[in-house]
Amino acid sequence: MLSGLAMGYYMEGGATRRLHDEIIVPARARGYGQVWLLGASLGGLGALMYDSQWPGTIDGMVLMAPYLGDKPLLDQIAAAGGLAQWNPGPLPAKVDGHNFQRELWRHLKTWSEDPSRADNVWLAYGDRDYLRDSMPSLTPLLPASHVLVRRGSHNWTVWTPASAEILAAINARHTHLAP
């Protein structure tokens, strides 16, 4: 199934609700044994935000150069000594266009506290991707073998072969683990 969540849904705070109601719940109702989210750029942000609001309802994520927030927030996390030391401040009453980036990183901070949360998360991006400078904030949270950096920029010529490689690795891993 595909979703086409545009920026407006993120800014209104309704993106993850739509993903849940229109994609995840129907997939589970149809009997899908596993539900993974694969998101590129803004779609990667959506997958991460979905996981923050409904933790444990998906089986894994494949993130293709996800948008992880603006530079000032990433700089603030780095200045704190990394995600484990960063203090996101008080919880907001509502996640919206003004605070969703901070709330995304609040969620990712839970991964640093429980590394098993990232066992089924994969990341791929191009070595010339315009978002590549934000990836070092995320990569320490993931198993090293789950991070693929390939030649190229922010586009499907990088993501398509990387996603095929990741999906093959996931399939081999799950086939190996099956009884």
N, C-alpha and C positions, 0 to 999 in steps of 0.2 A: 504494500500500500504506500502511496505517496501523499505527502502533505505539502501544501504551498503556503506556509505561514509567512506573511510579509511583515515588514518592520512595524506597521501600525498595530498588529496584534501584540507584539512585544511591548510597545509603548503603552498600550491600554492595559496591559497585564493579563490579557486573555489568551495568549499563545499556548501556554501549557494546558489550560482547561480544554481548549479545542483539540489539541493533540490527544489528550486523555479521552475525551468524549467521542471524538470522530475516528480515531485510529486505534488506540490501545484497547479500549473496552470492546469495540466490535471484533478486534482480532482475537482477544481472549474468548469472547462469546462464540466465535466460529471454531474454537478448539485448538488454536495455535498453541503448541507446547512451549515454544520459546518466542519471545518478542524482543528483538534488538532494534535499536535506533541507529541509523546511519545518517549523519548530518554533515553537510559541507558549509563552512563559513557561518552564516547566520543560522543555518540548520543545526550546526554543531552546538551553537549557543542554546538553541531550543532543546536539544537532547539533554544537555547539562542542566538546564533549568527544569526540565521535566523530572529528571532524576532527583532534583532538590525538593520538588513538591510532592512527588510520589515515589519515595525511595523504596526499592525492592519490588516494584511492579514491572520492571523490565529486566531482561536477562543480561543485557550488555549494551555497549555503545561503541560505534565506530565513528570517530571524529576526524573530519577532513578540514584541517586548518580552521578550527573553530574561532569565531570572534570571542575573545575573552575579556574584553573591556578596554577602556581608554587608558592611555599611557599614564596619566596622573595617578590612577588607582594602582596600576601595576608598579609604578615607582614607589608608592607608599608601602606596598607589600614588601618590595625589595629593601627599602630603607629600614623596615622593622626587623630585617634579618631573615626574611622569608615567611612563608605562609604559617609555619608552626608558631612563630613569635608574633605575628600580626594580630592586632585586636580590631575586629570589625565594628565595634561599638554596639549600642543597644539595638535590639530587634525593632524593625519598623512595624507600624500597625498594618501596613499594606505594601506589597511589592508592586512597584510601578516604574514608569519610565525614568524616574529620578534616582532610584536606588537598586534597580535590578542587577547592575554589575557588582555592587558591593555584596548583595545577597547571594549572587552566584559564587563569589569567592568565600563567603561565610560557609556555604555548603561544601566547597572544595576543601576547606580547612578540615572538615570532618574526615576526609579521606586521609589527610596527614595523620590524624589521630587513630584511624583504623584502616591501615593499608589494604586489607582484604576488600574494601569497598571498590577498589580500582582493578581487581583481578580480571574483570571482563570489560575493560575499557582499552581501546586502541586509538592511537593518534597517528595521523600522517599529514605531512605538509611538504611543500617545496622549499628547496634551499634559497630560492629567490622570492618566496612568498612575502607579500607586504605585511602579513601578520606574523612572520616568523619570530620577531623579537619578543612576542608575548608567549611563545611556546615554552621557553625555559622556566616559566613560572608553573606550568602544568606538568612538564615531563618528570620531575622528581617524584610525583605522586603515582606514576605508572610503572609497571614492570618494564625494565629496559628493552626487553624483546618486543614490547607492544608499541614502540615508538619508531616510526619509519620516516626518515627524511630522504626525499628523492629530488633529483634534478628538476628544476622548473619553478613556476610561479603559482599564483592563486587561481588555478583553473582545473578543469576536468581532465586535461592531458596528464596531470600529476595524479589526481584523485582516482580516476578510473582504474589504472593498473595497480595503484596502491590498495584500493579497496578490494580488488580481485585477490591480491596477495594476502591481505588480512582475512578475507572471508575463507580462503583456502586454509589458512593457519587455524582459524576458529573451527572449521569443519574437521580438520585433522585432530585437533585437540579434543573435540567432543566425541569423535568417532573412537579415539583412543580411550576415552574415559567411559564409554558405554559398556554395559555388562556383556 
